[in-house]
Amino acid sequence: MEHGEKADSPEFWNNMAWELMRRDAHDRAWEMCQRGLAGYPDAPALLVSAAAVLMRLGRAADAEEYVQRAAVLQPDSAVIWNNLGLSLRNQNRIPESLRCFEKALSLAPDWARAHYDRAFSLLISGDYLQGFEEYEHRWEANEVERPGDKDPVMRARLWRDQNPENKRILLYAEQGLGDAIQFLRYLALVKARGAEVVLELQPTLRGFACWLNPRCEVGNGDVSEPFDLHCPLMSLPLVFGTTPETIPEPAIFSIDPETQRKWQTRIPRGSETNVGLVWAGNPENPMDDRRSTHLRIFEPLVRQSKVRFFSFQVGSRATEIDEAPYRALIEDLRPELTAITETAGALMQMDLVITVDTMVAHLAATLGVTVWLLLPFAPDWRWLLGRDDSAWYPSIRLFRQRSEGDWAGVVATVRDALTTRVSEKQSVSSE
């Protein structure tokens, strides 16, 4: 308890709730909010906290009710209007969410968080020109510094509209592995404008980047080497004025022949359908509790005949396969996926990859493998709304939840689609 804070006060219950949220103990955080609101039903901060907890619990409609009550009590609070925008966006009510973010910005024009949150609603609506402009506020909103932010010389070299011809440009990853793979497509455009590229990626991706076409220099983590301009990979859509209609094709990779031969021998393609599975992403992603599921949800799917299932799941959630009653129906590739180049080689032997929104989806789709992507009701901005194809990857088919948390419904739809696909393959094979 902080100095001067009463054991029974709105501040006490609010701080208890946020402490539990930081530990991902959302059910207990909700209990703290309920206890606090029982005594202080008109405490705006508690109402906002209750809404935040409910959104983490996948209850955006309930969250809206609480933050609406807070907005009545404090109509001049930018924080409350921003949170109302978030609750509406999590219900896919995008125009309404944008009005709330704009209200928040009218009250606090320089607030980076509201600009950043507005960016996601703009992007998911397909307004990439405004959306990527607002997305530049991600650095201040998340309190992250770009390389060189403290260096006036380097800060002046941030690439925006300068002519890059004959210039040495440092391009660098900033977020997850999937994000980096997705935006590597811009490398060809940068090279086409006559630039010499130095590419800085997460260590995991460096070996894979050596297969990139066109070739470029792959860095070793030292961003102090001389360069003329620099740009984060996820700022390149802004530099090139990307719209959903002008998204470049995915990056091209020349798979190492030795790796390719190894996996062709290890997992041959034949009459059976090879299907890769991934059910969970990086648990540190703030959207992970929404985008990831559990292997048990896939049970109706894996009890398919004429299908060979392979698990590409890694990390702590991979152990779910060890306890699954249908363990014998899935071949666990975990011990062999020792590098992303190995994962790429194995993916090339799949007829289909069925996955939640993870790096594997980006990797497989970039390699041209057919991907069925399972999405939460309120998806990430890059998948847009109301469509079953992807503006970013021709080989991706989207399967969306029809309501919050309805993974069973998504898997049922995927199971029917897989049954049809297998039947069609058998018909072609028998002709």
C-alpha positions in Angstrom: 0.0 0.0 0.0 1.3 3.4 -1.0 2.1 6.1 1.6 -1.1 7.8 2.7 -3.4 5.4 0.9 -6.3 4.1 3.0 -6.9 0.3 3.2 -10.5 0.9 2.0 -10.5 3.6 -0.7 -10.9 3.9 -4.4 -7.1 4.3 -4.8 -6.5 1.1 -2.8 -8.8 -1.1 -4.8 -7.6 0.5 -8.1 -3.9 -0.2 -7.2 -4.7 -3.7 -6.2 -6.5 -4.4 -9.5 -3.6 -3.0 -11.6 -1.0 -4.9 -9.6 -2.9 -8.1 -10.3 -3.3 -7.2 -14.0 0.5 -6.8 -14.3 0.8 -10.4 -13.0 -1.9 -11.5 -15.6 -4.2 -12.5 -12.7 -7.2 -11.0 -14.5 -9.9 -12.9 -12.6 -8.5 -11.7 -9.3 -8.2 -8.2 -10.7 -11.8 -8.2 -11.6 -12.7 -9.3 -8.1 -10.8 -6.3 -6.7 -12.7 -4.0 -9.0 -16.0 -5.5 -7.9 -15.1 -5.1 -4.3 -14.0 -1.5 -4.8 -17.1 -0.5 -6.8 -19.4 -2.0 -4.2 -18.3 0.7 -1.9 -17.4 3.4 -4.4 -19.7 3.0 -7.5 -19.0 6.4 -8.8 -15.2 6.3 -8.7 -14.1 7.0 -12.3 -10.7 5.4 -12.0 -12.2 2.2 -10.7 -14.7 2.2 -13.5 -11.9 2.6 -16.1 -9.9 -0.2 -14.4 -12.9 -2.5 -14.4 -13.3 -1.9 -18.1 -9.6 -2.6 -18.7 -9.8 -5.9 -16.8 -13.0 -6.9 -18.7 -11.3 -6.3 -22.0 -8.4 -8.5 -21.0 -11.0 -11.1 -20.1 -12.5 -10.9 -23.5 -15.7 -9.0 -22.4 -15.5 -5.9 -24.5 -19.2 -5.2 -24.5 -19.3 -5.3 -20.7 -16.2 -3.1 -20.6 -18.0 -0.5 -22.7 -20.8 -0.2 -20.0 -18.3 0.6 -17.3 -16.3 3.2 -19.2 -19.5 4.8 -20.5 -20.4 5.4 -16.8 -16.9 6.9 -16.2 -17.4 9.2 -19.2 -20.6 10.6 -17.7 -18.8 11.3 -14.5 -15.7 12.9 -16.2 -16.6 14.0 -19.7 -13.4 16.0 -20.0 -11.0 13.1 -19.4 -9.0 12.1 -22.5 -8.0 8.8 -20.8 -11.7 7.8 -20.4 -12.6 8.6 -24.0 -9.5 6.7 -25.2 -10.5 3.7 -23.2 -14.0 3.9 -24.6 -12.5 3.8 -28.0 -10.6 0.7 -27.1 -13.7 -1.1 -25.9 -15.6 -0.2 -29.1 -12.7 -1.3 -31.3 -12.6 -4.6 -29.5 -16.2 -5.1 -30.6 -15.2 -4.2 -34.2 -17.2 -1.0 -34.0 -14.5 1.0 -35.8 -16.2 4.3 -36.8 -17.5 4.7 -33.2 -14.0 4.0 -31.8 -12.5 6.6 -34.1 -14.9 9.2 -32.8 -13.8 8.4 -29.3 -10.1 8.6 -30.1 -10.7 11.9 -31.9 -12.5 13.2 -28.8 -9.6 12.1 -26.6 -7.2 14.0 -29.0 -9.3 17.1 -28.9 -8.7 17.1 -25.1 -5.1 16.1 -25.3 -3.7 16.8 -28.8 -0.1 15.7 -28.1 -1.0 12.5 -26.2 1.0 9.8 -28.1 -1.1 6.9 -26.7 -4.3 8.2 -28.2 -2.6 8.8 -31.6 -1.2 5.2 -31.4 -4.6 3.7 -30.5 -6.3 5.7 -33.3 -3.7 4.2 -35.7 -5.0 0.7 -35.1 -8.6 1.7 -35.9 -7.5 3.5 -39.0 -5.4 0.6 -40.2 -8.0 -2.1 -39.6 -10.5 0.1 -41.5 -8.1 0.1 -44.5 -7.1 3.8 -44.1 -3.3 3.1 -44.4 -2.3 6.6 -45.4 -3.5 8.1 -42.1 -3.0 5.0 -40.2 0.7 4.6 -40.8 1.2 8.3 -40.1 -0.4 7.9 -36.7 1.5 4.6 -36.2 4.7 6.6 -35.9 3.6 7.5 -32.4 4.3 4.0 -31.3 7.7 4.9 -30.0 6.5 7.6 -27.5 3.3 5.6 -26.7 5.4 2.5 -25.7 8.3 4.5 -24.3 10.7 2.9 -26.7 13.6 4.8 -28.3 14.6 4.3 -31.9 18.3 3.7 -32.4 19.9 7.1 -32.4 16.9 9.0 -30.8 19.4 10.6 -28.4 21.8 11.4 -31.2 20.8 14.6 -33.2 22.9 13.5 -36.2 21.3 10.1 -36.4 17.9 11.5 -35.7 18.3 13.8 -38.7 19.1 10.8 -40.9 15.7 9.1 -40.4 14.5 8.2 -43.9 11.3 9.9 -45.0 11.4 11.6 -48.4 15.1 11.9 -49.1 16.4 10.5 -52.4 18.1 7.2 -51.4 20.0 6.6 -54.6 23.6 5.6 -53.9 23.0 6.0 -50.2 23.7 3.4 -47.5 20.4 2.7 -45.6 20.1 0.9 -42.3 16.8 -1.0 -42.1 16.0 -2.6 -38.8 13.4 -4.8 -37.1 11.8 -3.4 -34.0 9.0 -5.7 -32.9 8.2 -9.5 -33.3 9.6 -12.0 -35.7 6.4 -12.1 -37.7 6.4 -8.4 -38.1 9.9 -8.4 -39.5 9.1 -11.2 -42.0 6.0 -9.4 -43.1 7.8 -6.1 -43.8 10.9 -7.6 -45.5 8.9 -7.3 -48.7 9.9 -3.6 -48.8 13.6 -4.5 -49.3 13.1 -5.0 -53.0 11.5 -1.5 -53.3 14.3 0.1 -51.4 17.0 -1.6 -53.5 15.1 -0.6 -56.7 15.5 3.1 -55.7 19.3 2.6 -55.9 20.1 2.2 -52.2 22.7 0.0 -50.6 20.9 -1.8 -47.7 22.2 -3.0 -44.4 19.6 -5.1 -42.7 19.5 -5.5 -38.9 17.2 -8.3 -37.7 16.7 -10.3 -34.5 19.5 -13.0 -34.2 16.9 -15.7 -34.9 16.2 -14.3 -38.4 19.7 -13.6 -39.6 20.4 -17.0 -41.1 17.0 -16.9 -42.9 17.7 -13.4 -44.2 20.8 -14.7 -46.0 18.3 -16.5 -48.4 16.6 -13.2 -49.3 16.3 -12.0 -52.9 17.6 -9.4 -53.7 20.7 -9.9 -51.6 21.7 -7.4 -49.0 24.2 -7.0 -46.2 22.8 -8.7 -43.1 24.1 -7.0 -39.9 25.4 -8.5 -36.7 23.7 -6.3 -34.2 26.1 -3.4 -34.4 24.1 -0.4 -35.5 27.1 2.0 -35.1 28.5 1.2 -38.6 28.5 4.1 -41.0 25.2 4.8 -42.9 23.5 7.7 -44.6 19.9 7.0 -43.7 18.0 4.7 -41.4 14.5 3.5 -41.1 12.5 0.9 -39.0 11.0 -1.8 -41.2 7.5 -1.0 -40.0 7.9 2.6 -41.1 8.5 1.6 -44.7 4.7 1.5 -45.6 4.6 5.2 -44.6 7.7 6.0 -46.7 6.2 4.3 -49.8 2.7 5.6 -49.3 1.2 2.1 -49.1 -2.5 1.5 -49.4 -4.3 -1.9 -49.3 -4.3 -1.8 -53.1 -0.5 -1.1 -53.4 0.9 -3.6 -50.9 4.1 -5.1 -52.4 4.3 -8.9 -52.9 5.9 -10.9 -50.1 9.6 -11.2 -49.9 11.3 -13.8 -52.1 13.6 -16.4 -50.5 15.9 -18.9 -52.2 15.7 -21.9 -49.9 19.1 -23.5 -49.4 19.1 -26.7 -51.6 20.7 -28.9 -48.8 18.0 -27.9 -46.3 15.3 -28.4 -48.9 16.6 -31.9 -49.8 16.8 -32.8 -46.1 13.2 -32.0 -45.4 12.0 -33.6 -48.7 13.4 -36.8 -47.5 12.2 -36.3 -43.9 8.6 -35.5 -44.8 7.7 -36.6 -48.4 4.7 -35.2 -50.2 2.3 -37.9 -51.2 -1.3 -39.0 -51.4 -1.9 -38.0 -47.8 -2.3 -34.3 -46.9 0.5 -32.9 -44.8 -0.9 -30.3 -42.3 1.1 -28.2 -39.9 -0.4 -27.0 -36.7 0.3 -24.0 -34.3 -2.1 -23.1 -31.5 -0.2 -20.4 -29.5 2.1 -17.5 -30.1 4.6 -15.6 -28.0 3.1 -15.2 -24.5 4.7 -11.8 -24.1 2.6 -10.3 -26.9 -0.1 -8.1 -25.3 -2.7 -9.6 -27.6 -1.7 -13.2 -26.8 -4.5 -14.0 -24.5 -6.9 -13.1 -27.4 -5.0 -14.6 -30.3 -3.8 -17.9 -28.8 -5.8 -21.0 -27.9 -5.1 -24.6 -26.7 -4.3 -27.8 -28.5 -7.5 -29.4 -27.0 -9.6 -27.0 -29.2 -8.1 -28.7 -32.3 -9.3 -32.2 -31.3 -12.2 -32.3 -33.8 -9.7 -31.3 -36.5 -7.0 -33.8 -35.8 -9.3 -36.8 -35.9 -9.3 -36.7 -39.7 -8.4 -39.6 -41.8 -6.0 -39.3 -44.8 -4.2 -36.4 -43.0 -0.8 -36.3 -41.5 -0.6 -33.7 -38.8 2.7 -32.1 -37.8 3.2 -29.8 -34.8 5.2 -26.6 -35.4 4.4 -25.4 -31.9 7.5 -24.3 -29.9 7.9 -22.7 -26.5 6.2 -23.4 -23.2 2.9 -24.2 -24.9 4.4 -27.0 -26.9 4.2 -29.3 -23.9 0.4 -29.5 -24.4 1.0 -32.2 -27.0 2.6 -34.5 -24.4 -0.7 -34.8 -22.5 -3.1 -34.9 -25.4 -5.1 -38.1 -25.6 -4.7 -38.0 -29.4 -1.0 -37.5 -29.1 -0.3 -40.3 -31.6 -2.2 -38.4 -34.4 0.3 -35.5 -34.4 4.0 -35.7 -35.2 5.9 -33.3 -32.9 8.6 -31.5 -34.9 9.8 -29.5 -31.9 13.2 -31.3 -31.4 14.1 -30.7 -35.1 13.1 -27.0 -35.4 16.4 -25.8 -34.1 16.6 -22.7 -36.3 14.2 -20.7 -38.4 15.8 -22.1 -41.5 14.8 -25.6 -40.4 11.3 -24.4 -39.7 11.2 -22.9 -43.3 12.4 -26.2 -44.8 9.8 -28.2 -42.9 7.0 -25.8 -43.8 7.8 -26.2 -47.5 6.8 -29.9 -47.2 3.3 -29.0 -45.9 0.2 -29.0 -48.1 -1.4 -26.7 -45.6 -0.6 -24.9 -42.4 -3.4 -24.2 -39.8 -2.3 -21.7 -37.3 -3.3 -18.9 -35.0 -1.8 -15.4 -35.6 1.9 -16.2 -35.1 5.3 -15.9 -36.8 4.7 -19.3 -38.5 1.8 -17.8 -40.4 4.0 -15.0 -41.8 6.9 -17.4 -42.6 4.7 -20.0 -44.3 2.8 -17.5 -46.3 5.9 -15.6 -47.4 7.2 -19.0 -48.7 4.0 -19.4 -50.7 2.6 -22.2 -48.5 -1.2 -22.3 -48.1 -2.1 -21.0 -44.7 -5.5 -21.2 -42.9 -5.2 -18.5 -40.3 -7.5 -18.6 -37.2 -8.4 -15.2 -36.0 -10.0 -13.8 -32.8 -13.2 -11.8 -33.1 -11.3 -8.5 -32.8 -8.2 -9.3 -34.9 -4.9 -7.5 -35.4 -5.1 -4.5 -37.8 -3.3 -6.2 -40.7 -6.1 -8.7 -41.3 -8.7 -6.0 -41.8 -12.4 -6.9 -41.3 -15.2 -8.6 -43.2 -13.0 -10.7 -45.6 -11.6 -14.2 -45.8 -8.5 -13.3 -47.8 -5.5 -11.3 -46.9 -4.3 -8.1 -48.5 -0.7 -9.0 -47.4 -0.5 -12.7 -48.5 -2.1 -14.3 -51.5 -1.8 -17.8 -49.9 -3.6 -17.0 -46.7 -7.3 -17.8 -46.0 -8.8 -16.2 -42.9 -11.2 -18.0 -40.5 -12.7 -15.5 -38.0 -14.4 -16.0 -34.7 -18.1 -14.9 -34.9 -18.1 -13.9 -31.2 -15.4 -13.3 -28.6 -13.6 -16.4 -27.6 -15.4 -18.8 -30.0 -12.5 -21.0 -31.0 -14.7 -24.0 -31.1 -16.8 -22.4 -33.9 -13.7 -21.5 -35.9 -12.3 -25.0 -35.6 -15.6 -26.6 -36.7 -15.6 -24.4 -39.8 -11.9 -25.3 -40.5 -12.7 -29.1 -40.0 -15.4 -28.9 -42.6 -13.1 -27.0 -45.0 -10.4 -29.6 -44.4 -12.7 -32.5 -45.1 -13.7 -30.9 -48.4 -10.0 -30.3 -49.3 -9.0 -33.9 -48.5 -11.9 -35.3 -50.6 -11.0 -33.1 -53.5 -7.3 -34.2 -53.3 -8.4 -37.9 -53.2 -10.7 -37.4 -56.2 -7.8 -35.9 -58.2 -5.4 -38.7 -57.2 -7.9 -41.4 -58.3 -8.4 -39.9 -61.8 
